[in-house]
Amino acid sequence: MKKEANKNKIESVAVWLIIENGKNASKVALQKRSEKDGKKVQSFPFICQPTFNGKLEIGESVENAMQREAMEELGKNFKLPNDLGLFDTAKYEFKGILAVSYNFYAKISEKDLQTIKLHSAAMSELVFVGKDDLSKIKTTEDKNANPKKEIVMFKDQYLAIKKLFSIL
């Protein structure tokens, strides 16, 4: 899939890594946004997101975007799993623009998880959630949610992880 220039549409990829073994077996690894990226204050600090995700660049395929985002967000030593599976294509409106997110999952061993070096826009440690944790996750639409102390996600990403756990 290649992205073509379309100012009325934003496409992104999200990859959810499921831990195969170890203390976090069967859980999904999430990134938690940091408060700052270098000196720049980030929007939506402390929000949890897929293991890695990002927008497609013009002319970029979904596959190339996943490889680029993995390298940018998880470090140059991280190897993108071969068995990525598309489980959801979420469509929603964002500021009057159609947003499409291609959600993939793959399994990763505890050993391979150790190769991850999170980028500066993320907290230094991953957050692990299992199916039993879904009821504790809040969305950014919940005005009482406290991302510093709770697991808070964007609504579309919460719906995606909920769908992922329903098919596992």
Secondary structure, DSSP 4 states (H G I P E B T S, - for coil): -B----TTEEEEEEEEEEE-SSTTTTPEEEEEB-SEETTEEPSSTT-EE-SEEEEPPTT-BHHHHHHHHHHHHH-TTPPPPS--EEEEEEEEEETTEEEEEEEEEEEE-HHHHTT----TTB-SS-EEE-GGGGGG-EETT-TT--TTTS-EE-HHHHHHHHHHHHH-
